[in-house]
């Protein structure tokens, strides 16, 4: 029997504070603007992926995600496979003693440690793990920067999950996308006390669905061009400076303004795209109340393409931010475990907030299904824990 | 006893299809962009105002609205009084035989035929009626255009209620506001079959309130400048052409896009301003379904600074548009009377729409409190029906 080659990694989710929305090249996933994200801890949210290859495998590549076979024939997955195989082929050609892994079928097994139904963009962690695992399998000398260029072709925001900490994605200008890659703004340890509480909105409260499409925004929004060409470039500079100086107030204000700007261009799309609903609005209102009560900005909301709120705050303000949400939403799933146990329910803060945002708090109680507690974390981590056994079978 | 001088008028509500939002001069109510509206029929929605003056009145001016005394000391009301008195003074100076009305205290009584609680911007009709009634009282030779310049200082959008039909408001460029006035795009009889159904959202469903402020948008939205300087000027041209050519599809598309653009700049404000809620989103979805079912655009939504939807359509599409809403919301207040009786509940259309927008229809049923049926109408109408009697007392 032929040898089974295996390598495994975990990769993180990232939540942008300057949003990616709009492609200048849909095939290559080249964005109309740069973006910036915080990589979240893999202790809380991660994709675990084992890539393997063997000449004994059935001839076509395969991918099993959370136990379900996935279609790998799509152009995006194929682009990642093709690019990684080409890099492997190059080193095989330089060293004839290396096994010809680039010619063997790939078998990939992937698992998320978070419910897909949570509505978190899992494709970023998924493609980052896929690319990193295959790069490990192929023993490629490629840097995270080079791998981010490949992962980008799988899912745009996946490129940012190749790094930990605070990560930018430079839109680049080359037509072939060769300079559209992620870069490290600062590692997690530079500003390790960044935390996030994610308010996951019940499916029942999601309301009217939108037929999303960032390309419809590019084509129809009269305000989009100003966002891409003026607003975001300015904010990219402000945000990098804020992160380098650990200036939370600026970080938070730019985060909130950029989330609003992104959703504004969605609303300005024809037909309009809505991701924020009344529960999201309530989360915004409660964050505003928390900041008013603190007399300065200590919490920042941001929303991806869905109603779930991600609220960033610093560990030292845990009581004022997460503690208030715990007092309001303590009966929801997600408060157990090491992070949740450490958070004190801030009933006093909640009482004060009720005066200003009682309706909003009621809406949150009604509409939030679960919470996720997390914080800034590392980039992909190599692991010896394989999801495929020595015989090439998925371990379940 | 001194003579009681009286004059009365009614004035209409208008609902913009290209929105006014942002002032370049807050004191003079000079806008950052031009706007355009449809004047609605006074049979359905109107303010009725009697202006009177007498040397026997108490020395200070007064205003009674729906039976409640109003503060007239505000700069906006004072500006209207001052400008109208100056015009009267001029003709008194030219003709010494005229009574010195400009020197007498004003007593004004006003009544709306629609509930204030309906959340309709009543200030436009209110200031238009106030200015028109005083102009009638003073027998001013002023044209609606000249009066619109005065009413604008009371409430910006009031200037458009001095005309019937389809009305533009030119932003103007003079620092003193002398060229920021309303103008007739087309009279009501040019395109008389324009109808509107207004979906009034329950107070209970209004959700999180916003601290509104168009000046906050001007100051903080990074997208607002593009709207004011590029988007709106282009749409003003498209809209005037569509009205002149009675091209409903263009009229409707520009109406919807401009409503979305306005609310997008509200969302891009810091802190964000929300007027649309889940019920508003549901109305948008149902309008989209109606248009998809028709295979062309036969209905257009627009939202002012609140969650109520105004849906424009042409009389010949009454069954497809208003009829569908009647089938869905027939149990709400507002379907009785001449307009409502003529509308056939379109149960067949509703059944079809359910497949595409069942959730949205449920949200509408839950969140709409009443409907108002109306259509394009005339400008202010002089009336002999006074709300103040010969003795100077309000008639209740």
Interface residues (C-beta under 8 A of the other chain):
Chain A: X207 X208 X209 X220 X221 X222 X223 X225 X226 X227 X230 X231 X234 X253 X256 X257 X260 X261 X263 X264 X265 X267 X268 X269 X270 X271 X272 X274 X276 X277 X278 X281 X282 X284 X285 X288 X357 X359 X360 X363
Chain B: X207 X208 X209 X220 X221 X222 X223 X225 X226 X227 X230 X231 X234 X253 X256 X257 X260 X261 X263 X264 X265 X267 X268 X269 X270 X271 X272 X274 X276 X277 X278 X281 X282 X284 X285 X288 X357 X359 X360 X363
